[in-house]
Amino acid sequence: MSSNELSIMNQLNSINLYQSNKEYQIPMISTLNDFIETIRMIFNEDHIDINEVYTILKNFQCDFSEWSKYIFYNKTK
C-alpha cells in the first residue's frame, strides 16, 4: 500500500459516521453551488450523520441547466 493510500485510510478512520433519529430542518438549497457548499460543510466535520446527508440528497431539487457544463456525450457509445 502506498503512503498516499495509507494517508487516505487514516483520514477515513478518523471520520465517525453515525445514524441519528433526529429530523433535520434543511435550509433551502436552490443551486448546485449551494448544494456543494452544504455537503462540504457536513463532510468537514469529524462526526457525520448519514441521515442528514440522506435528507439533503433526497430534498435537493436540481436545475439540469446547471449540470450542462459537466455533461459530455460520447457518440461512439
C-alpha positions in Angstrom: 0.0 0.0 0.0 1.4 3.4 -1.0 1.9 6.2 1.5 -0.9 8.1 -0.2 -3.3 5.2 0.3 -2.3 5.0 3.9 -2.9 8.7 4.4 -6.4 8.3 2.9 -7.1 5.3 5.1 -6.1 7.2 8.2 -8.3 10.1 7.2 -11.3 7.7 6.7 -10.7 6.1 10.0 -10.9 9.4 11.8 -14.4 10.1 10.5 -17.2 8.9 12.7 -20.3 8.0 10.7 -23.5 7.6 12.7 -27.2 7.5 12.3 -29.5 9.6 14.4 -33.2 9.7 14.7 -33.1 13.5 14.6 -35.2 15.1 11.9 -33.3 17.8 10.1 -34.7 21.2 9.0 -32.5 21.6 6.0 -32.2 25.1 4.6 -33.4 25.6 1.0 -30.7 24.6 -1.4 -31.6 26.1 -4.7 -28.4 25.9 -6.7 -25.7 23.4 -7.4 -23.1 25.6 -5.7 -25.3 25.8 -2.5 -25.6 22.0 -2.6 -21.8 21.5 -2.9 -21.1 24.0 -0.2 -23.6 22.3 2.2 -22.2 18.9 1.5 -18.6 20.1 2.0 -19.6 21.7 5.4 -21.0 18.4 6.6 -18.1 16.3 5.4 -15.6 18.7 7.1 -17.0 17.6 10.5 -15.5 14.8 12.5 -18.9 13.3 13.1 -21.2 12.8 10.1 -24.8 11.9 10.5 -25.7 9.9 7.4 -29.4 10.7 7.9 -28.5 14.4 7.5 -26.7 13.6 4.2 -29.6 11.5 3.0 -32.1 14.2 3.8 -30.1 16.8 1.8 -29.7 14.4 -1.1 -33.3 13.5 -1.1 -34.6 17.1 -0.9 -32.2 18.6 -3.4 -34.1 19.8 -6.5 -31.6 20.4 -9.2 -31.8 22.6 -12.2 -30.4 20.5 -15.0 -29.1 23.5 -16.8 -26.5 23.9 -14.1 -25.2 20.5 -14.9 -24.8 21.1 -18.6 -21.1 22.0 -18.3 -20.5 18.6 -16.8 -22.3 16.6 -19.5 -20.2 15.1 -22.3 -21.8 12.9 -24.8 -19.8 10.2 -26.5 -21.4 9.5 -29.8 -19.5 6.2 -30.2 -21.3 4.6 -27.2 
